[in-house]
Every structure is written in structure tokens, then in C-alpha cells.
């Protein structure tokens, strides 16, 4: 798994994405709990998480579903943190990730 994929989905988990949580390894909940603790101690971390969660909320599917396929596509095209730059030109991004 790539660092960008792990980081992006850790952020989405901290925003409430919980599909498959019951079948996941306990480490998934532990990471989410750790992120919550960090955001409670750091205003910068909290503000960053809030911005991600706001974007996540504003870009849900038409019926409010939390479709993550676009985030999978995006994560596969990002460089590792902290840059998170795209590895390909924006015009070549997968259509679901470009938005």
C-alpha cells in the first residue's frame, strides 16, 4: 500500500468513513482513535481534518452515499506525503479523480 493511499483513507476514516469497519483489523480503529487524539491536541491538525471532512461531506454522491472509488483513483495518482502532488498531468487524471 502506498503512503498516499494510507494517509488519504486514514483521513476519510477520521471523517466517519466506516464501510467494512466490522471486518477490518483492529489497527484501523486504533489509527482513527490516534488521529482523533492528535486533532484534539493540535489546532492545526484539527483545522486540516475539518477541511478534509468538509470536502468529503460536500462531495458525497447525489443520494448522500459515501462513494470512495474517486478517492481510490486519486490516491493511486498522488505522490507520497507531504507533497501529495499528482504523478500525471491533471488532464490525464482518471475522470472520477479529476473532480
C-alpha positions in Angstrom: 0.0 0.0 0.0 1.3 3.5 -0.8 1.8 6.2 1.8 -0.6 8.5 0.0 -3.3 5.8 -0.1 -2.9 5.1 3.6 -2.9 8.8 4.5 -5.9 9.6 2.4 -8.0 6.8 3.8 -6.9 7.4 7.3 -8.2 10.9 6.9 -11.5 9.7 5.5 -11.8 7.2 8.3 -11.4 10.1 10.8 -14.3 11.9 9.0 -16.6 9.0 9.6 -16.0 6.7 6.7 -16.7 3.3 8.2 -17.5 0.9 5.4 -16.2 -2.5 6.3 -15.1 -1.4 9.7 -16.6 -4.5 11.4 -14.5 -6.8 9.2 -11.3 -4.6 9.4 -8.3 -5.4 11.6 -8.3 -3.6 15.0 -5.5 -1.4 13.8 -7.9 0.6 11.6 -9.9 1.8 14.6 -6.6 2.3 16.6 -5.3 4.7 13.8 -8.6 6.5 13.7 -8.5 6.9 17.5 -4.9 8.2 17.3 -5.9 10.8 14.7 -8.8 11.9 16.9 -6.4 12.4 19.9 -4.0 14.3 17.7 -6.7 16.7 16.4 -7.9 17.3 19.9 -4.4 18.5 20.9 -3.5 20.5 17.8 -5.5 23.3 16.3 -3.5 23.0 13.1 -4.3 19.2 12.8 -7.9 19.9 13.8 -8.3 22.6 11.1 -6.7 20.4 8.4 -9.0 17.5 9.4 -12.0 19.8 9.3 -11.2 21.0 5.8 -10.9 17.4 4.6 -14.1 16.4 6.3 -15.9 19.4 4.8 -14.7 18.5 1.3 -15.8 14.9 1.9 -19.2 15.9 3.0 -19.7 18.4 0.2 -18.8 15.8 -2.4 -20.9 12.9 -1.4 -23.0 11.2 -4.1 -26.4 12.5 -5.1 -28.2 10.4 -2.6 -25.7 11.1 0.2 -23.7 8.0 -0.3 -20.1 7.9 0.6 -18.6 6.5 -2.6 -14.9 6.2 -2.3 -14.0 5.0 -5.8 -12.9 8.5 -6.7 -10.6 8.7 -3.7 -9.1 5.3 -4.6 -8.4 6.7 -8.1 -6.9 9.9 -6.7 -4.8 8.1 -4.1 -3.2 5.9 -6.8 -2.1 9.0 -8.7 -0.6 11.0 -5.8 3.0 11.3 -4.7 3.8 10.5 -1.1 3.1 12.9 1.7 3.5 15.6 2.5 3.5 16.9 -1.1 0.6 14.8 -2.4 1.3 16.1 -5.9 -0.2 14.3 -8.9 2.1 11.9 -10.7 0.4 12.6 -14.1 -0.8 15.8 -15.8 -4.2 16.9 -14.5 -5.7 16.4 -17.9 -4.7 12.7 -17.8 -6.3 12.0 -14.4 -9.0 9.3 -14.2 -12.4 11.1 -14.8 -13.7 10.2 -11.3 -10.5 11.5 -9.6 -10.2 14.8 -11.5 -13.2 16.3 -9.7 
